[in-house]
Protein backbone atom coordinates (compact mmCIF):
# COMPACT_ATOMS: atom_id res chain seq x y z
CA UNK A 1 0.00 0.00 0.00
CA UNK A 2 1.44 3.36 -0.89
CA UNK A 3 -1.00 5.14 1.37
CA UNK A 4 -2.65 7.00 -1.52
CA UNK A 5 -6.31 7.49 -1.18
CA UNK A 6 -8.68 6.33 -3.85
CA UNK A 7 -10.40 9.19 -5.59
CA UNK A 8 -14.15 9.19 -5.23
CA UNK A 9 -16.17 8.48 -8.34
CA UNK A 10 -17.16 11.66 -10.10
CA UNK A 11 -20.70 12.83 -9.49
CA UNK A 12 -23.07 12.16 -12.36
CA UNK A 13 -23.44 15.09 -14.67
CA UNK A 14 -26.72 16.86 -14.33
CA UNK A 15 -28.59 18.10 -17.34
CA UNK A 16 -29.25 21.78 -17.72
CA UNK A 17 -32.77 22.84 -16.67
CA UNK A 18 -34.04 23.28 -20.27
CA UNK A 19 -32.71 19.86 -21.25
CA UNK A 20 -34.13 18.31 -18.10
CA UNK A 21 -37.53 19.80 -18.85
CA UNK A 22 -37.37 18.57 -22.45
CA UNK A 23 -36.47 15.10 -21.20
CA UNK A 24 -39.47 15.07 -18.89
CA UNK A 25 -41.78 16.18 -21.69
CA UNK A 26 -40.39 13.46 -23.96
CA UNK A 27 -40.91 10.83 -21.29
CA UNK A 28 -44.47 12.01 -20.66
CA UNK A 29 -45.29 12.10 -24.37
CA UNK A 30 -43.88 8.63 -25.06
CA UNK A 31 -45.58 7.24 -21.96
CA UNK A 32 -48.95 8.69 -22.98
CA UNK A 33 -48.57 7.23 -26.47
CA UNK A 34 -47.70 3.84 -24.96
CA UNK A 35 -50.90 3.84 -22.88
CA UNK A 36 -52.95 4.52 -26.02
CA UNK A 37 -51.22 1.69 -27.85
CA UNK A 38 -51.91 -0.74 -24.99
CA UNK A 39 -55.67 -0.15 -25.43
CA UNK A 40 -55.89 -0.10 -29.23
CA UNK A 41 -59.63 -0.69 -29.62
CA UNK A 42 -60.76 1.99 -27.18
CA UNK A 43 -58.17 4.45 -28.49
CA UNK A 44 -59.16 3.79 -32.10
CA UNK A 45 -62.85 4.33 -31.34
CA UNK A 46 -62.16 7.67 -29.66
CA UNK A 47 -59.87 8.75 -32.50
CA UNK A 48 -62.48 7.66 -35.07
CA UNK A 49 -65.16 9.83 -33.46
CA UNK A 50 -62.77 12.79 -33.51
CA UNK A 51 -61.80 12.03 -37.11
CA UNK A 52 -65.39 11.93 -38.34
CA UNK A 53 -66.18 15.18 -36.55
CA UNK A 54 -63.18 16.90 -38.16
CA UNK A 55 -63.65 15.34 -41.59
CA UNK A 56 -67.04 16.96 -42.22
CA UNK A 57 -65.97 20.64 -42.08
CA UNK A 58 -62.63 19.81 -43.73
CA UNK A 59 -64.37 18.12 -46.65
CA UNK A 60 -66.82 21.00 -47.10
CA UNK A 61 -63.95 23.48 -46.96
CA UNK A 62 -62.02 21.64 -49.69
CA UNK A 63 -65.14 21.41 -51.87
CA UNK A 64 -65.73 25.16 -51.47
CA UNK A 65 -62.10 25.82 -52.34
CA UNK A 66 -62.55 23.76 -55.51
CA UNK A 67 -65.72 25.71 -56.28
CA UNK A 68 -63.85 29.00 -55.91
CA UNK A 69 -61.17 27.76 -58.29
CA UNK A 70 -63.84 26.73 -60.77
CA UNK A 71 -65.50 30.13 -60.50
CA UNK A 72 -62.14 31.75 -61.12
CA UNK A 73 -61.89 29.83 -64.37
CA UNK A 74 -65.38 30.91 -65.40
CA UNK A 75 -64.66 34.52 -64.45
CA UNK A 76 -61.51 34.55 -66.55
CA UNK A 77 -63.71 33.66 -69.53
CA UNK A 78 -66.27 36.36 -68.74
CA UNK A 79 -66.86 38.83 -71.53
CA UNK A 80 -68.41 42.26 -71.92
CA UNK A 81 -70.20 42.83 -75.22
CA UNK A 82 -70.27 46.47 -76.38
CA UNK A 83 -72.98 47.18 -79.00
CA UNK A 84 -71.91 50.26 -80.91
CA UNK A 85 -74.19 52.99 -82.22
CA UNK A 86 -75.43 52.79 -85.81
CA UNK A 87 -73.51 55.90 -86.84
CA UNK A 88 -70.16 54.43 -85.74
CA UNK A 89 -68.24 53.34 -88.84
CA UNK A 90 -65.72 50.56 -89.23
CA UNK A 91 -62.72 52.87 -88.80
CA UNK A 92 -64.13 54.38 -85.61
CA UNK A 93 -64.94 50.89 -84.28
CA UNK A 94 -61.38 49.73 -85.03
CA UNK A 95 -59.98 52.82 -83.30
CA UNK A 96 -62.17 52.13 -80.25
CA UNK A 97 -60.96 48.53 -80.13
CA UNK A 98 -57.32 49.68 -80.23
CA UNK A 99 -57.97 52.18 -77.43
CA UNK A 100 -59.60 49.51 -75.27
CA UNK A 101 -56.58 47.20 -75.66
CA UNK A 102 -54.45 49.76 -73.82
CA UNK A 103 -56.58 49.62 -70.64
CA UNK A 104 -54.87 47.91 -67.72
CA UNK A 105 -57.91 45.83 -66.74
CA UNK A 106 -58.52 44.47 -70.26
CA UNK A 107 -56.96 41.19 -71.37
CA UNK A 108 -58.17 41.04 -74.98
CA UNK A 109 -60.51 42.81 -77.39
CA UNK A 110 -62.26 41.35 -80.43
CA UNK A 111 -64.05 43.50 -82.99
CA UNK A 112 -67.04 42.05 -84.86
CA UNK A 113 -67.83 44.34 -87.75
CA UNK A 114 -71.39 44.82 -88.96
CA UNK A 115 -70.89 42.61 -92.03
CA UNK A 116 -69.33 39.87 -89.88
CA UNK A 117 -72.21 40.07 -87.41
CA UNK A 118 -74.75 39.79 -90.23
CA UNK A 119 -72.95 36.82 -91.79
CA UNK A 120 -72.71 35.04 -88.42
CA UNK A 121 -76.39 35.67 -87.76
CA UNK A 122 -77.24 34.37 -91.23
CA UNK A 123 -75.36 31.11 -90.61
CA UNK A 124 -76.88 30.36 -87.23
CA UNK A 125 -80.41 31.69 -87.59
CA UNK A 126 -81.51 30.03 -90.83
CA UNK A 127 -83.17 33.31 -91.90
CA UNK A 128 -80.92 34.01 -94.85
CA UNK A 129 -83.82 34.54 -97.31
CA UNK A 130 -85.53 36.99 -94.96
CA UNK A 131 -82.32 38.92 -94.38
CA UNK A 132 -81.85 39.34 -98.13
CA UNK A 133 -85.12 41.26 -98.26
CA UNK A 134 -83.88 43.90 -95.80
CA UNK A 135 -82.67 47.14 -97.38
CA UNK A 136 -79.90 47.72 -94.84
CA UNK A 137 -77.89 45.76 -92.32
CA UNK A 138 -79.79 46.12 -89.02
CA UNK A 139 -77.03 44.68 -86.82
CA UNK A 140 -74.51 46.97 -85.07
CA UNK A 141 -70.81 46.40 -84.75
CA UNK A 142 -69.84 44.65 -81.53
CA UNK A 143 -66.67 44.90 -79.47
CA UNK A 144 -66.13 41.89 -77.17
CA UNK A 145 -63.93 42.76 -74.18
CA UNK A 146 -62.37 40.06 -71.95
CA UNK A 147 -61.18 41.38 -68.55
CA UNK A 148 -57.96 40.30 -66.93
CA UNK A 149 -58.32 37.61 -64.21
CA UNK A 150 -57.76 40.11 -61.39
CA UNK A 151 -60.56 42.31 -62.78
CA UNK A 152 -62.90 39.44 -63.74
CA UNK A 153 -64.70 39.28 -60.41
CA UNK A 154 -68.37 40.29 -60.37
CA UNK A 155 -67.47 43.61 -58.72
CA UNK A 156 -64.54 44.35 -61.01
CA UNK A 157 -66.41 43.34 -64.15
CA UNK A 158 -69.39 45.44 -63.08
CA UNK A 159 -67.23 48.53 -62.67
CA UNK A 160 -65.57 47.90 -66.04
CA UNK A 161 -68.95 47.47 -67.73
CA UNK A 162 -70.19 50.76 -66.30
CA UNK A 163 -67.05 52.56 -67.48
CA UNK A 164 -67.32 51.11 -70.98
CA UNK A 165 -71.05 51.79 -71.21
CA UNK A 166 -70.34 55.50 -70.69
CA UNK A 167 -68.22 55.71 -73.86
CA UNK A 168 -69.88 57.86 -76.56
CA UNK A 169 -69.56 55.14 -79.23
CA UNK A 170 -71.38 52.52 -77.12
CA UNK A 171 -75.14 52.07 -77.36
CA UNK A 172 -75.35 49.25 -74.77
CA UNK A 173 -72.98 47.11 -72.72
CA UNK A 174 -73.93 43.58 -71.76
CA UNK A 175 -72.09 41.68 -69.06
CA UNK A 176 -72.20 37.89 -69.29
CA UNK A 177 -71.18 37.48 -65.64
CA UNK A 178 -74.32 38.65 -63.85
CA UNK A 179 -75.42 35.11 -62.94
CA UNK A 180 -72.13 34.58 -61.10
CA UNK A 181 -73.13 37.22 -58.56
CA UNK A 182 -75.85 34.94 -57.23
CA UNK A 183 -73.44 32.01 -57.21
CA UNK A 184 -70.87 34.03 -55.27
CA UNK A 185 -73.54 34.97 -52.74
CA UNK A 186 -74.44 31.29 -52.31
CA UNK A 187 -70.77 30.41 -51.84
CA UNK A 188 -70.39 33.14 -49.21
CA UNK A 189 -73.39 31.69 -47.39
CA UNK A 190 -71.91 28.20 -47.67
CA UNK A 191 -68.57 29.42 -46.27
CA UNK A 192 -70.35 30.94 -43.29
CA UNK A 193 -72.19 27.66 -42.80
CA UNK A 194 -68.93 25.70 -42.92
CA UNK A 195 -67.43 27.97 -40.26
CA UNK A 196 -70.48 27.47 -38.05
CA UNK A 197 -70.39 23.71 -38.58
CA UNK A 198 -66.67 23.66 -37.86
CA UNK A 199 -67.16 25.56 -34.62
CA UNK A 200 -69.90 23.18 -33.45
CA UNK A 201 -67.89 20.08 -34.31
CA UNK A 202 -64.77 21.56 -32.70
CA UNK A 203 -66.80 21.91 -29.50
CA UNK A 204 -67.84 18.28 -29.92
CA UNK A 205 -64.18 17.26 -30.21
CA UNK A 206 -63.39 19.15 -27.00
CA UNK A 207 -66.19 17.29 -25.21
CA UNK A 208 -65.09 13.88 -26.55
CA UNK A 209 -61.47 14.39 -25.55
CA UNK A 210 -62.42 15.93 -22.22
CA UNK A 211 -64.71 13.04 -21.33
CA UNK A 212 -62.06 10.49 -22.36
CA UNK A 213 -59.41 12.19 -20.22
CA UNK A 214 -61.88 12.45 -17.32
CA UNK A 215 -62.42 8.69 -17.41
CA UNK A 216 -58.67 8.14 -17.59
CA UNK A 217 -58.18 10.34 -14.53
CA UNK A 218 -60.83 8.43 -12.60
CA UNK A 219 -59.24 5.12 -13.51
CA UNK A 220 -55.85 6.33 -12.29
CA UNK A 221 -57.11 8.10 -9.19
CA UNK A 222 -55.09 6.01 -6.73
CA UNK A 223 -51.95 6.44 -8.80
CA UNK A 224 -52.44 10.20 -8.81
CA UNK A 225 -52.97 10.25 -5.05
CA UNK A 226 -49.72 8.35 -4.52
CA UNK A 227 -47.85 10.71 -6.86
CA UNK A 228 -49.12 13.75 -4.97
CA UNK A 229 -48.35 12.07 -1.66
CA UNK A 230 -44.66 11.71 -2.55
CA UNK A 231 -44.48 15.35 -3.59
CA UNK A 232 -45.28 15.40 -7.32
CA UNK A 233 -46.41 18.83 -8.46
CA UNK A 234 -49.54 19.58 -10.45
CA UNK A 235 -47.52 20.17 -13.61
CA UNK A 236 -45.87 16.75 -13.33
CA UNK A 237 -49.21 15.00 -12.76
CA UNK A 238 -50.97 16.96 -15.49
CA UNK A 239 -48.35 16.44 -18.21
CA UNK A 240 -49.15 12.82 -19.27
CA UNK A 241 -52.85 13.58 -19.58
CA UNK A 242 -52.17 16.62 -21.76
CA UNK A 243 -50.03 14.55 -24.08
CA UNK A 244 -52.72 11.87 -24.12
CA UNK A 245 -55.28 14.41 -25.35
CA UNK A 246 -52.84 15.66 -27.97
CA UNK A 247 -52.26 12.10 -29.25
CA UNK A 248 -56.02 11.52 -29.42
CA UNK A 249 -56.45 14.70 -31.44
CA UNK A 250 -53.53 13.92 -33.76
CA UNK A 251 -54.82 10.38 -34.39
CA UNK A 252 -58.25 11.82 -35.12
CA UNK A 253 -56.65 14.32 -37.53
CA UNK A 254 -54.96 11.48 -39.44
CA UNK A 255 -58.29 9.63 -39.69
CA UNK A 256 -60.01 12.82 -40.86
CA UNK A 257 -57.31 13.35 -43.51
CA UNK A 258 -57.79 9.80 -44.80
CA UNK A 259 -61.57 10.24 -44.92
CA UNK A 260 -61.37 13.56 -46.78
CA UNK A 261 -58.83 12.33 -49.31
CA UNK A 262 -60.84 9.16 -49.88
CA UNK A 263 -64.08 11.09 -50.39
CA UNK A 264 -62.41 13.49 -52.84
CA UNK A 265 -60.90 10.59 -54.74
CA UNK A 266 -64.33 8.96 -55.07
CA UNK A 267 -65.90 12.23 -56.24
CA UNK A 268 -63.11 13.10 -58.64
CA UNK A 269 -64.36 11.04 -61.57
CA UNK A 270 -68.01 12.23 -61.56
CA UNK A 271 -66.88 15.82 -60.94
CA UNK A 272 -64.54 15.66 -63.93
CA UNK A 273 -67.32 14.33 -66.15
CA UNK A 274 -69.65 17.13 -65.00
CA UNK A 275 -67.00 19.77 -65.65
CA UNK A 276 -66.41 18.31 -69.11
CA UNK A 277 -70.09 18.79 -69.97
CA UNK A 278 -69.60 22.52 -69.33
CA UNK A 279 -66.44 22.67 -71.42
CA UNK A 280 -64.01 22.75 -68.51
CA UNK A 281 -61.02 20.49 -67.94
CA UNK A 282 -60.85 21.18 -64.21
CA UNK A 283 -61.27 18.40 -61.71
CA UNK A 284 -61.40 18.12 -57.94
CA UNK A 285 -58.13 18.93 -56.23
CA UNK A 286 -57.09 16.85 -53.23
CA UNK A 287 -55.85 18.43 -50.02
CA UNK A 288 -52.38 19.86 -50.53
CA UNK A 289 -49.55 19.76 -48.03
CA UNK A 290 -50.40 23.06 -46.36
CA UNK A 291 -54.05 22.18 -45.84
CA UNK A 292 -53.08 18.73 -44.52
CA UNK A 293 -50.67 20.21 -41.98
CA UNK A 294 -53.29 22.73 -40.87
CA UNK A 295 -55.82 19.93 -40.36
CA UNK A 296 -53.37 17.90 -38.27
CA UNK A 297 -52.31 20.94 -36.25
CA UNK A 298 -55.91 21.95 -35.52
CA UNK A 299 -56.75 18.38 -34.52
CA UNK A 300 -53.79 18.18 -32.13
CA UNK A 301 -54.60 21.61 -30.69
CA UNK A 302 -58.23 20.65 -30.07
CA UNK A 303 -57.13 17.44 -28.36
CA UNK A 304 -54.69 19.37 -26.18
CA UNK A 305 -57.32 21.99 -25.30
CA UNK A 306 -59.91 19.35 -24.43
CA UNK A 307 -57.50 17.51 -22.15
CA UNK A 308 -56.40 20.79 -20.54
CA UNK A 309 -59.98 21.66 -19.64
CA UNK A 310 -60.66 18.20 -18.22
CA UNK A 311 -57.39 17.92 -16.30
CA UNK A 312 -57.63 21.36 -14.78
CA UNK A 313 -61.08 20.62 -13.43
CA UNK A 314 -60.76 17.05 -12.18
CA UNK A 315 -57.19 16.98 -10.83
CA UNK A 316 -58.01 19.64 -8.27
CA UNK A 317 -60.61 17.31 -6.77
CA UNK A 318 -58.03 14.55 -6.17
CA UNK A 319 -55.94 15.01 -3.04
CA UNK A 320 -54.08 12.37 -0.97
CA UNK A 321 -55.92 11.27 2.13
N, C-alpha and C positions, 0 to 999 in steps of 0.2 A: 504494500500500500504506500503510495507516495503522499498520502495525506490530502490530496486535492479533492475538493468537494465536487460532487456531480451537479452540473448545472440543471436547474429545473426546466422542465419542458416549456417551451414558449406558449403563452396564452393564445387560444384560438382567435384568429382575426375576426373582428366584428364588421359586419357590413355597415355602410353608411346609412343613415336614416332613410333617404329616398329609395335606396336599393332594398332595404329591409321592408319598407312599405310595399314596394313592387313585388317582392317575393311573397308577402302575405296575400296580396291580391291574386297573384298567380295560383297560389295554393287554394284559395277560396274558390276561384273560378273553375279550376280543374276538379276540385272536390264536388262542386255543385253539378258539373257536367257528368261526373261519375254516378251521382245519385240518380240523375235522369236516365242514364243508360241502364242502371240496375232495375228500373221499372219501365221497360220499353213500351208496354201496351198502354199504361196509364199516361205516360209522357206523350206518346204518339197521339192519343185521343185529344189531349189538351192542345197540343200543337196543331192538330187538324181543325179544331174549332176556331183557333186563332187564324189559321191560314184561310179558311173559308170566309171569315169575317173581313179579312184584309183583301181577299181576292176580288170581292164584288166592287168596291170603289176603284181598285186599281184597274180592273178590266174596263169599267165605264170610262175611266180617265183616258186609257189608251185608245178606246174607240172614238172618244171625242177628239183626241189629238189627230187620229187618222182622218176624221171628218174635217177638221180644220185644214189639214194638208190638201184634202180633196177640194175644199172650197177655194183654197189658194190657187189650185190649178184651173178651176173654173173662172176665177176672177181674172187670172192672167189672160184668158181668152175672151174677156168681156170687151164689147165694142160699142162705140157711140156712133150712130149714123146721123150725119148732118145733111138734111135735105135743103138744097140751095134754092134761092129764088129763081123765078122763070127768067128774069132779065139778066142773070149772071151767065156770061158766055164761057166758052171752053177755056180761053186764056185766063180769065179771071178765076175760074175754078182751079186751074193748074197753079196759079200764083197763090191762091189760098192754101192749097195742099202743101206747097213748098214752105209757106210760112208756118203751118202747123207742125211740120217735121222738126222745126227748130225749138219747139217748146220742150222744157225739161221733163214734163210729166207724160209726154207722148212717146210711145215705143215705135209705132209705125202708122203710116197714113196711106190709104188706097183710094184713088179717085175713080169713080164710075161715071163716065160721061153720059150724056143724055141718050146718044145713039146706042151705047153699050147697055144701058138700062133697058131701053126698048127692045133690043135684041134678046136680052136675057129673059125679059118678061114674055116675049113671043115664044121662046123655046119651052118655058115651063108652064105657061097658062093654056096653051092650045087654042088661043084666040087670034091666031095670025090673020085669018080672013077678015075679022072684025077690025083689027088694028089697021089693016090696009085701007079701010074706008075713012079713017080719021084724016082730017086735013093737015094736022100738025102733031108733033110728038108731045103727048101730054105729060110725060114723065120728067121730073127734074134731075139734074145731076146730083150725085150723092158722094159725099166724102166720108169714108169709114175710118174712124180713129180708134186705135188700140192703145190703151194706157199702159204705162210701165207697171210692173208688178207691185211696186211700193205705192202707186197711186190707183191701183185697181180695186181697192176696197169699196164697199158701198158708199162710204162718206167721201172718199177721194174722187171716185167716179162721178158722184153727184155734183161735187163742186166743179169738176172739169166740164161736165155737161152744161151747167149753168153758165160758165164762162164762155163756152163755145156757142151756146144758143144766143148770146148777146151780140155776136158778130153781125155786121150789117148784111153780109152775103147769105146768112143762114135764115131759112124760113122756119124750120123746126129741127129740134135735136131729140133723138130717141135713144134712150139708154136701155141696153139689153140686160141690165144687171138688177133691175128693180126687184125681181122675185127673190134674189139672194138676201135682200134686207130681212124678209120674213124668216128665211132660213137661219140667218145670223142671230136673230132674236130668239129663235127656238134653241139654238146652240148655247146662247148665253143662259137661258133658263135651265137647260140641261146641265151646264157647268155648275150653276148654283145648286141644283139638286144633287149632283155628285158630291159637292162639298158638304152639304147637309147629311147625306148618307154616310160619307166618310167620318164625319164627326160622331154620328150615332154609333157606328160600328167600332170606332176607336174607343168610345166609352164602354161598349160591350167587351172589347179586348181587356180593358183595364179591370172590369169586373171579373172576367174569367181568370186572369192571372192573379188578381187579388184573392179570389176565393181559393184557388189552388195553393197559393202560398200560405193562406190562413190555415188550411187543412194540414199542410206540412209543418207549420209551427205547432199546431195542436198535437200532432203525432210525435214531435220531438220535444215536448214540454219538459219532461224530466231531464233530458240532456241539456236543455237551455238552463234549467235551474242549477244543475251541477256546474255548468260553465260560469254562471254568475256567482256561484258560491265560492269558487276558487279565484275570483277576482277578474274575470273577463269583462271587458267594457262593452257598452252597447254597440259601438262600431264593430268590434270583433264578432259579436253575436249576429249582428245584422248582415254582415258582408256575404256569407254564403247564400242567404235567402235572396239578396239583391241579384247576385249572379245567377241564381236559379231562375228568377223572373226574366232576366235578360236572355238566358238560353231558351226559355219557352218562347219568348217573342221572336228570337232569331230563327228557331225551328219553324214557327208559324209563318215567318216571312219567306222562308225557302219553299214551304208548301204552297203559299199564295203565288209565288213566282212560277212554280211549275203549273199550277192551275191556270194562270193567266196565259202563259205561253202556249199551253195545250189548247185552250179555248180559241186563241187567235189562230193557231195552226189549223184547227178544224174549220174556222170561218174563212180562212184565206182563199180557198178555192171558190166557194159561192160568191164571195165579195169580188173576186177578180172577174168572174163571169158577168156579174151585174155591172161593174164598171166598164167592161167591154161593150155592153149593150148601149152605153151612153158615149162611146167613142173615147174612153179613157183607158190608159194602160196601167194606171195605178192599182196597187193592191194593198192589203192590210200590212202594216209594218209591225213587227214584233217589238217587244220592249228592248230598248238599247241598254248599253252598259250603265249610263247615268241613271236612267229610270230604275233599273234593277237595284243599283246601290242605294238609291233613295228609299225604295220599298223595304229593303233589308234593314236600313238604318232606322226608319220609322217603326218597323216591327220591333226591333231590339229596344228602342227608346220607350215604346208603349209597354213592353214587358217589364222594363226596369222601373217605369213609373208606377205600374200596377203593383209590383212587389214592394216598392218603397211605401206606398200608401198602406198596404196590408201590414208590413213589418212595423212601421211606426205606430200603428194603432194597437196591435196585439202583443208586441214584445213588452210594452209598458205594463201590461196586466200580469206578466209572469215574473215573479220575484221568488228567490229561495226562501223556504220556510225555516 
